[in-house]
């Protein structure tokens, strides 16, 4: 740590610029990997609907991580998790599965994000590097009232480490104000390979932009009256979008989050089935 800021040159090695393709033969783009999941795994209304009757609560992560390919952890937004928890989650989830981790509210709710160094130090010290290759993107969810301020956002992005304990990190920002639909914001994200959340929400704008080598969608308009949360037309549309991301060589993370949360697992499974 230097002057209270997380180091990106000692603990976290500096990035190398992307090489230019000028004058060279461009290799074919490798297809990305699609992961589909839900937010968390402990939710009482899922018992008997998604989880089998009488399944012990302690077995819910094991069940969910074998039914889908990713889970977004929300608990990290509210507080640090114990190192033993990260080790346990890593041991329960199968190979190939990934956990997206939601960044701490103590980092993203400050009036000045560029002053979040102390909170970031604590967040990255909680032990989630124990997940190893099962660690997915880190989600930074901004409040709906935060407007785009280039200097402040640039300062925050500069604090985000590229690596943690030798593992490359992926960051994704969820801006929930229309002022972030700004080329200056996109340039900041592209310079650091930071994705911008593709949002399907009644409350927040959808900013559909390619700024990273992966895509991250949070789908929040499920309808409890529809058994699969989203109807066939919507699910077919998201499947087409996911395949496009994949064909373009981008990994894709798609999470069924809010709306009628009881339908989230069914929605995730229905979308997953379309992509088999």
Buried (B, 14 or more C-beta within 10 A) or exposed (E): EEEEBBBBEEBBBEEEEEEEEEEEEEEEEEBBBBBBBBBBBEBEEBBEEBBEEEBEEEEBBBBBBEBBBBBBBBEBBEEBBEBEBBBBBBEBBEEEBBBBBBBBBBBBBBEEBBBBBBBBBEBBEBBBBBBEEBBBBBBBBBEEEBEBBEEBBBBBBBBBBBBBEEEEBBBBBBBBBEEBBBEEBBEBBBEBBBBBBBBBBEEBBEBEBBBBBBBBBBBBBBBEEBEBBBBEEBBEEBBEBBBEBBEBEBBBBBBBBBBBBBBBBBBBBBBBEBBE
